[in-house]
Amino acid sequence: MKNDSTLLTVRAARVYLRVSTEEQDLTGQEAIVAGARSAGYYVAAVYREKASGARPDRPELLRMVADLQPGEVMVAEKIDRISRLPLAEAEVLVATIRPKGARLAVPGIVDLTDLVADSAGVARIVLEAVQDMLLRVALQTARDDYETRRERQREGIEIAKRAGRYAGRKPDLAHHRRIIGMRQAGMSIAKTAELAGCSVAQVKRVTAMHRAKAATIGQTSTDP
């Protein structure tokens, strides 16, 4: 049986996997879980989410932050999996992690945690400042990339419109079915929006569309 000193050395990690849409697959990120275990971490939990990184209200991300324990590591494939928020909002998110006594472990961000812990005085202040700067740069880069992608998408839509080739954005049918399923189960609009990761307005819009379609089908079936 392991003694207490062995148990105290166990490093725990919580892994966050995210893609932006229902159509995208999380399978490509599953290797992160095995990688964390290979690095000697005990994986306390894996949080999987299909939502935009530009949303601050992602249920699984918020659940992971709430679950974090002192000394644990929050693991993700890239910093943009954690956040594509504007820098000020991203820093608020990060600020909710630090009081937990946890830290981020994301490729591309140099982790100076151990050096900071072993330092004192001016050296500690400098290392902490460098760590904060590296994280801010990474968060801003993720946001800049998001804005660049959106701008290119807008430009592409405008070009397609001028050429008469733009048919509009296709509805996310799987997302719509999930909303309708929850509403039919008697869930409130607000709770449905929370669990579906969307706005109350979208729940109302999808519900209204479903009712209109059902009414049309019912009317057609009764026509002679």
VODOGU-322751 format. One record per residue: x, y, z of N, C-alpha, C, O in turn. Coordinates in steps of 0.2 Angstrom, whole numbers, padded with zeros to 4 digits, always signed. Example, Ala and Ser with C-alpha at 12.3 -4.5 7.8 and 13.67 -1.06 7.14 Angstrom:
2
+0066-0028+0039+0062-0022+0039+0066-0016+0039+0071-0017+0042 +0064-0011+0035+0068-0005+0036+0064+0000+0039+0067+0006+0040 
//
This chain:
224
+0004-0006+0000+0000+0000+0000+0004+0006+0000+0010+0006+0003 +0002+0011-0004+0006+0017-0004+0006+0021+0003+0001+0022+0006 +0011+0024+0004+0011+0028+0011+0009+0035+0009+0008+0037+0003 +0008+0039+0014+0005+0046+0014+0010+0050+0010+0007+0055+0006 +0016+0050+0010+0021+0054+0006+0020+0053-0001+0021+0058-0005 +0019+0047-0003+0018+0045-0010+0012+0048-0013+0011+0051-0018 +0006+0048-0009+0000+0051-0011+0001+0058-0012-0003+0061-0016 +0004+0062-0008+0005+0069-0008+0009+0071-0014+0008+0077-0016 +0013+0067-0017+0016+0069-0023+0012+0068-0030+0015+0070-0035 +0006+0065-0029+0002+0064-0035+0000+0071-0038-0003+0075-0035 +0001+0072-0045-0001+0078-0048-0007+0077-0052-0008+0072-0056 -0012+0081-0050-0019+0081-0053-0020+0086-0059-0018+0091-0058 -0023+0084-0064-0025+0088-0070-0032+0087-0072-0035+0082-0071 -0035+0093-0074-0041+0093-0077-0041+0095-0084-0038+0100-0086 -0043+0091-0089-0042+0092-0096-0048+0095-0099-0054+0093-0098 -0047+0101-0103-0053+0104-0106-0052+0103-0114-0047+0106-0117 -0057+0101-0117-0057+0099-0124-0063+0104-0127-0069+0103-0125 -0062+0108-0132-0067+0112-0135-0066+0112-0143-0061+0113-0145 -0072+0112-0146-0073+0114-0153-0078+0119-0153-0082+0120-0149 -0079+0123-0159-0084+0128-0159-0091+0126-0161-0095+0130-0159 -0092+0121-0165-0098+0119-0167-0100+0112-0166-0096+0108-0165 -0107+0110-0167-0109+0104-0166-0106+0099-0171-0105+0093-0170 -0105+0102-0177-0102+0098-0183-0095+0096-0182-0093+0091-0185 -0091+0099-0178-0084+0098-0177-0084+0092-0172-0088+0091-0168 -0078+0088-0173-0077+0082-0169-0071+0084-0163-0066+0087-0165 -0072+0081-0157-0067+0082-0152-0062+0077-0152-0057+0077-0148 -0063+0072-0156-0059+0066-0156-0051+0068-0157-0047+0065-0153 -0050+0073-0161-0043+0075-0162-0039+0077-0156-0033+0077-0156 -0043+0079-0151-0040+0082-0145-0040+0077-0139-0037+0078-0134 -0043+0071-0140-0043+0066-0135-0036+0064-0133-0035+0062-0127 -0031+0065-0138-0024+0063-0136-0021+0067-0130-0016+0064-0127 -0024+0072-0129-0022+0077-0124-0022+0073-0117-0018+0073-0112 -0028+0069-0116-0029+0065-0110-0024+0060-0109-0021+0060-0104 -0022+0056-0114-0017+0051-0114-0010+0055-0112-0006+0052-0109 -0009+0060-0116-0003+0064-0115-0002+0066-0108+0004+0066-0105 -0007+0069-0105-0007+0071-0098-0005+0065-0093-0001+0066-0088 -0008+0059-0094-0007+0053-0090+0001+0051-0091+0004+0049-0086 +0003+0051-0097+0010+0049-0099+0015+0054-0095+0020+0052-0094 +0013+0060-0094+0017+0065-0091+0017+0065-0084+0020+0068-0080 +0013+0060-0081+0013+0058-0074+0007+0061-0070+0007+0061-0064 +0002+0064-0074-0003+0067-0070-0009+0062-0069-0010+0058-0073 -0012+0063-0064-0019+0059-0062-0024+0064-0065-0025+0069-0063 -0028+0061-0070-0033+0065-0073-0039+0065-0069-0043+0060-0069 -0041+0070-0066-0046+0071-0061-0053+0071-0065-0058+0068-0063 -0053+0074-0071-0059+0075-0075-0057+0077-0082-0052+0081-0083 -0062+0076-0087-0061+0078-0093-0068+0082-0095-0073+0079-0094 -0067+0088-0097-0073+0092-0099-0073+0094-0106-0068+0096-0109 -0078+0091-0109-0079+0092-0117-0085+0097-0118-0090+0097-0115 -0083+0101-0123-0088+0107-0125-0088+0108-0132-0083+0108-0135 -0094+0110-0135-0095+0112-0142-0098+0119-0141-0104+0120-0141 -0094+0124-0141-0096+0131-0140-0090+0136-0143-0084+0134-0142 -0092+0142-0145-0087+0146-0147-0082+0149-0141-0085+0150-0135 -0076+0149-0142-0071+0152-0137-0072+0159-0136-0069+0162-0131 -0076+0162-0140-0078+0169-0139-0084+0170-0134-0086+0176-0132 -0086+0165-0131-0092+0165-0126-0089+0164-0119-0085+0160-0118 -0091+0169-0115-0088+0168-0108-0093+0164-0104-0091+0162-0098 -0098+0162-0106-0103+0158-0102-0104+0150-0104-0109+0147-0104 -0098+0147-0106-0098+0140-0108-0099+0136-0101-0094+0136-0097 -0104+0132-0101-0105+0128-0095-0100+0124-0093-0098+0123-0087 -0097+0120-0097-0091+0115-0095-0085+0119-0093-0082+0116-0088 -0083+0124-0096-0078+0128-0094-0079+0131-0087-0075+0130-0082 -0085+0133-0086-0086+0136-0079-0087+0131-0074-0085+0132-0068 -0089+0125-0076-0089+0119-0071-0082+0117-0069-0081+0115-0064 -0078+0117-0074-0071+0115-0073-0067+0120-0068-0064+0118-0063 -0068+0126-0069-0065+0131-0065-0068+0130-0058-0064+0131-0053 -0075+0129-0057-0078+0128-0051-0075+0122-0047-0074+0121-0041 -0073+0117-0051-0070+0110-0048-0063+0111-0046-0061+0106-0043 -0059+0115-0049-0052+0116-0048-0050+0116-0041-0054+0119-0037 -0045+0112-0039-0043+0111-0032-0035+0114-0032-0032+0114-0037 -0033+0116-0026-0026+0119-0025-0021+0114-0028-0021+0108-0026 -0016+0116-0032-0011+0112-0034-0013+0108-0041-0008+0105-0044 -0019+0109-0043-0021+0105-0049-0018+0109-0055-0017+0115-0055 -0018+0106-0061-0016+0109-0067-0022+0109-0072-0025+0103-0073 -0023+0114-0076-0029+0115-0081-0025+0114-0087-0021+0118-0090 -0027+0108-0091-0024+0107-0097-0028+0108-0103-0034+0106-0103 -0026+0111-0109-0029+0111-0115-0024+0111-0121-0018+0112-0120 -0027+0110-0127-0023+0109-0133-0019+0115-0134-0013+0115-0136 -0023+0121-0134-0020+0127-0136-0024+0133-0131-0029+0131-0129 -0021+0138-0131-0024+0144-0127-0030+0146-0130-0035+0148-0126 -0031+0145-0136-0038+0147-0139-0043+0143-0138-0049+0144-0139 -0042+0137-0135-0047+0132-0133-0050+0135-0126-0056+0134-0125 -0046+0138-0122-0048+0141-0116-0052+0147-0117-0057+0149-0115 -0049+0152-0122-0052+0158-0123-0050+0161-0129-0044+0161-0132 -0055+0164-0133-0054+0169-0138-0058+0175-0137-0060+0179-0141 -0059+0176-0130-0062+0183-0128-0057+0189-0129-0051+0188-0129 -0060+0195-0129-0056+0201-0128-0052+0200-0122-0054+0197-0117 -0046+0203-0122-0041+0203-0117-0043+0204-0110-0042+0200-0106 -0047+0209-0109-0050+0211-0103-0054+0205-0100-0054+0204-0094 -0058+0203-0104-0063+0197-0102-0059+0191-0101-0060+0187-0096 -0054+0189-0105-0050+0184-0104-0046+0184-0097-0045+0179-0094 -0044+0190-0096-0040+0191-0089-0044+0189-0083-0042+0187-0078 -0051+0191-0084-0055+0190-0079-0056+0182-0078-0057+0180-0072 -0057+0179-0083-0057+0172-0083-0051+0169-0080-0052+0164-0075 -0045+0171-0082-0039+0168-0079-0039+0170-0071-0036+0166-0067 -0041+0176-0070-0041+0178-0063-0045+0173-0058-0044+0173-0052 -0050+0170-0061-0054+0165-0057-0051+0159-0056-0053+0155-0051 -0046+0157-0060-0042+0151-0059-0036+0152-0054-0035+0147-0050 -0033+0157-0054-0027+0158-0049-0029+0158-0042-0025+0155-0038 -0035+0161-0039-0036+0160-0032-0037+0153-0030-0037+0151-0024 -0039+0149-0035-0040+0141-0033-0033+0138-0032-0033+0132-0029 -0028+0141-0033-0021+0138-0032-0020+0133-0037-0015+0129-0037 -0023+0134-0043-0022+0130-0049-0018+0134-0054-0017+0140-0054 -0015+0130-0060-0012+0134-0065-0013+0131-0072-0016+0125-0072 -0012+0135-0077-0013+0132-0084-0007+0129-0086-0001+0130-0085 -0008+0123-0090-0003+0120-0094-0005+0119-0101-0009+0115-0103 -0003+0124-0105-0005+0125-0112+0001+0125-0116+0005+0130-0115 +0002+0121-0122+0008+0122-0126+0008+0129-0129+0003+0132-0131 +0014+0131-0129+0015+0138-0132+0016+0143-0127+0018+0149-0128 +0014+0142-0121+0015+0146-0115+0021+0143-0110+0020+0138-0107 +0026+0147-0109+0031+0145-0105+0029+0145-0098+0026+0150-0096 +0029+0140-0094+0027+0139-0087+0033+0140-0083+0037+0136-0082 +0033+0146-0079+0038+0148-0074+0036+0146-0067+0039+0149-0063 +0031+0143-0066+0028+0142-0059+0033+0139-0055+0034+0142-0049 +0037+0134-0057+0042+0131-0052+0047+0136-0051+0050+0136-0045 +0050+0139-0056+0055+0144-0055+0053+0150-0050+0056+0152-0045 +0046+0152-0051+0044+0157-0046+0043+0155-0039+0045+0158-0034 +0041+0148-0038+0041+0145-0031+0047+0145-0028+0048+0146-0022 +0053+0144-0032+0059+0143-0029+0063+0150-0028+0069+0150-0026 +0060+0155-0030+0063+0162-0030+0060+0166-0025+0055+0165-0022 +0064+0172-0024+0062+0177-0019+0064+0184-0021+0069+0184-0025 +0061+0189-0018+0064+0196-0019+0062+0198-0026+0057+0197-0029 +0067+0202-0029+0067+0204-0035+0066+0199-0041+0062+0200-0045 +0070+0193-0040+0069+0188-0045+0062+0185-0045+0060+0184-0051 +0059+0185-0040+0052+0182-0040+0047+0187-0043+0043+0185-0047 +0048+0193-0042+0044+0199-0045+0045+0199-0052+0040+0199-0056 +0051+0198-0055+0053+0198-0062+0050+0192-0065+0047+0193-0071 +0050+0186-0062+0048+0180-0065+0040+0180-0066+0037+0178-0071 +0037+0183-0060+0030+0183-0060+0027+0188-0066+0022+0187-0069 +0031+0194-0067+0029+0198-0072+0030+0195-0079+0026+0197-0083 +0035+0192-0080+0037+0188-0086+0031+0183-0088+0028+0183-0093 +0029+0179-0083+0024+0174-0084+0017+0178-0086+0014+0176-0090 +0016+0183-0082+0010+0187-0084+0010+0190-0091+0005+0190-0094 +0016+0192-0093+0016+0195-0099+0015+0190-0105+0012+0191-0110 +0018+0184-0104+0018+0179-0109+0011+0176-0109+0008+0175-0115 +0007+0176-0104+0000+0174-0104-0004+0179-0108-0009+0177-0112 -0003+0186-0106-0007+0191-0109-0006+0191-0117-0010+0192-0121 +0001+0190-0119+0002+0189-0126-0002+0184-0129-0004+0184-0135 -0002+0178-0126-0005+0172-0129-0013+0173-0129-0016+0171-0134 -0016+0176-0124-0023+0178-0124-0024+0183-0130-0030+0182-0133 -0020+0188-0131-0022+0193-0136-0021+0190-0143-0025+0192-0147 -0016+0186-0144-0015+0182-0150-0021+0178-0152-0023+0178-0158 -0024+0175-0147-0029+0170-0148-0035+0175-0150-0039+0173-0155 -0036+0180-0147-0042+0185-0149-0040+0188-0156-0045+0189-0160 -0034+0190-0158-0033+0193-0164-0034+0188-0170-0037+0190-0175 -0032+0182-0168-0034+0176-0173-0041+0176-0175-0043+0175-0180 -0045+0176-0169-0052+0175-0170-0055+0181-0174-0059+0180-0178 -0053+0187-0172-0055+0193-0176-0053+0193-0183-0057+0195-0188 -0047+0190-0185-0045+0190-0192-0049+0185-0196-0051+0186-0201 -0051+0179-0192-0055+0174-0196-0062+0177-0197-0065+0176-0202 -0065+0181-0192-0071+0184-0193-0071+0189-0199-0076+0189-0203 -0066+0193-0199-0065+0198-0205-0065+0194-0211-0068+0197-0216 -0061+0189-0212-0060+0185-0218-0067+0182-0220-0069+0182-0226 -0071+0180-0215-0077+0177-0216-0082+0182-0219-0086+0181-0224 -0082+0188-0216-0086+0193-0218-0085+0195-0226-0089+0196-0230 -0078+0196-0227-0076+0198-0234-0078+0192-0239-0080+0194-0244 -0078+0186-0237-0080+0180-0241-0087+0181-0243-0089+0179-0248 -0091+0182-0237-0098+0183-0238-0100+0188-0243-0105+0188-0247 -0097+0194-0242-0098+0200-0246-0097+0198-0254-0100+0200-0258 -0091+0195-0255-0089+0193-0262-0094+0188-0265-0096+0189-0270 -0096+0183-0260-0101+0179-0263-0108+0182-0264-0112+0180-0269 -0110+0187-0260-0116+0190-0261-0116+0194-0268-0121+0194-0272 -0110+0198-0269-0110+0202-0275-0110+0197-0281-0112+0199-0287 -0108+0191-0280-0107+0186-0286-0114+0182-0286-0115+0178-0291 -0118+0183-0282-0125+0180-0282-0124+0173-0279-0129+0168-0281 -0119+0171-0276-0118+0164-0274-0119+0163-0266-0119+0157-0264 -0121+0168-0263-0122+0167-0255-0129+0165-0254-0134+0168-0255 -0129+0159-0251-0136+0156-0249-0138+0157-0241-0143+0154-0239 -0134+0160-0238-0135+0161-0231-0132+0155-0226-0130+0150-0229 -0132+0156-0220-0129+0151-0215-0134+0146-0214-0140+0147-0213 -0131+0139-0215-0135+0134-0214-0137+0133-0206-0133+0134-0202 -0143+0131-0205-0145+0130-0198-0142+0124-0195-0141+0119-0198 -0140+0125-0188-0137+0119-0185-0143+0115-0182-0146+0116-0177 -0145+0110-0187-0151+0106-0185-0150+0101-0179-0155+0101-0175 -0144+0099-0177-0143+0095-0171-0144+0099-0165-0147+0097-0160 -0142+0106-0165-0143+0110-0160-0150+0112-0159-0153+0112-0154 -0154+0113-0165-0161+0114-0165-0165+0108-0162-0169+0109-0158 -0163+0102-0163-0166+0096-0161-0165+0096-0153-0170+0094-0150 -0159+0097-0151-0158+0097-0144-0162+0102-0140-0165+0101-0135 -0163+0108-0143-0167+0113-0140-0174+0111-0140-0178+0112-0134 -0177+0108-0145-0184+0106-0146-0185+0100-0141-0190+0100-0137 -0180+0096-0140-0181+0090-0136-0182+0092-0128-0186+0090-0125 -0178+0097-0126-0178+0100-0120-0184+0103-0118-0187+0103-0113 -0187+0107-0123-0193+0111-0122-0199+0106-0122-0203+0107-0118 -0199+0101-0126-0204+0096-0126-0204+0092-0119-0209+0089-0117 -0198+0091-0116-0198+0088-0110-0200+0092-0104-0200+0090-0098 -0202+0098-0106-0205+0103-0101-0200+0108-0097-0202+0111-0093 -0194+0108-0100-0189+0112-0097-0191+0120-0099-0193+0121-0105 -0189+0124-0095-0191+0131-0096-0186+0134-0101-0181+0131-0103 -0188+0140-0104-0184+0143-0109-0177+0145-0107-0172+0144-0110 -0177+0148-0101-0171+0150-0098-0166+0144-0096-0160+0144-0098 -0169+0138-0094-0165+0133-0092-0162+0129-0099-0157+0127-0099 -0167+0129-0104-0165+0126-0110-0159+0130-0113-0154+0127-0116 -0159+0137-0113-0154+0141-0115-0147+0140-0112-0142+0140-0115 -0148+0139-0105-0142+0138-0101-0139+0131-0103-0132+0131-0104 -0142+0126-0104-0140+0119-0105-0138+0119-0113-0133+0115-0114 -0141+0122-0117-0139+0122-0124-0134+0126-0126-0131+0126-0131 -0132+0131-0121-0126+0135-0123-0128+0141-0128-0124+0142-0132 -0134+0143-0127-0136+0148-0132-0140+0154-0129-0141+0153-0123 -0143+0158-0132-0147+0164-0129-0154+0162-0129-0157+0157-0132 -0158+0165-0124-0165+0164-0123-0168+0166-0130-0173+0163-0132 -0166+0171-0133-0169+0173-0140-0169+0167-0145-0174+0166-0148 -0163+0164-0145-0163+0158-0150-0167+0153-0148-0170+0150-0152 -0168+0151-0141-0173+0146-0139-0180+0148-0142-0183+0143-0144 -0182+0154-0141-0188+0156-0143-0189+0156-0150-0195+0154-0153 -0184+0158-0154-0185+0158-0161-0185+0150-0164-0189+0149-0168 -0181+0146-0161-0181+0139-0163-0188+0136-0162-0191+0132-0166 -0190+0137-0156-0197+0134-0153-0202+0137-0158-0207+0133-0160 -0202+0143-0159-0208+0146-0164-0207+0143-0171-0213+0141-0174 -0201+0142-0173-0200+0139-0180-0203+0132-0180-0206+0130-0185 -0202+0128-0175-0204+0121-0174-0211+0121-0174-0214+0117-0177 -0215+0125-0170-0222+0125-0169-0225+0127-0176-0230+0124-0178 -0222+0132-0179-0225+0134-0186-0224+0128-0191-0229+0127-0195 -0219+0125-0191-0218+0119-0195-0223+0114-0194-0226+0111-0198 -0224+0112-0187-0228+0107-0185-0235+0109-0187-0239+0104-0189 -0237+0115-0186-0244+0117-0188-0245+0116-0196-0251+0115-0198 -0240+0118-0200-0241+0118-0207-0242+0110-0209-0246+0109-0213 -0238+0106-0206-0238+0099-0207-0245+0096-0205-0248+0092-0209 -0247+0098-0200-0254+0096-0197-0260+0098-0202-0264+0094-0203 -0259+0104-0204-0264+0107-0209-0264+0104-0215-0269+0102-0218 -0258+0102-0218-0257+0099-0224-0260+0092-0224-0264+0089-0229 -0259+0088-0218-0262+0081-0217-0269+0081-0217-0272+0076-0219 -0273+0086-0215-0280+0086-0215-0283+0089-0221-0290+0089-0221 -0280+0092-0226-0282+0094-0232-0285+0088-0236-0282+0083-0236 -0291+0089-0239-0294+0084-0243-0290+0083-0250-0291+0078-0253 
//
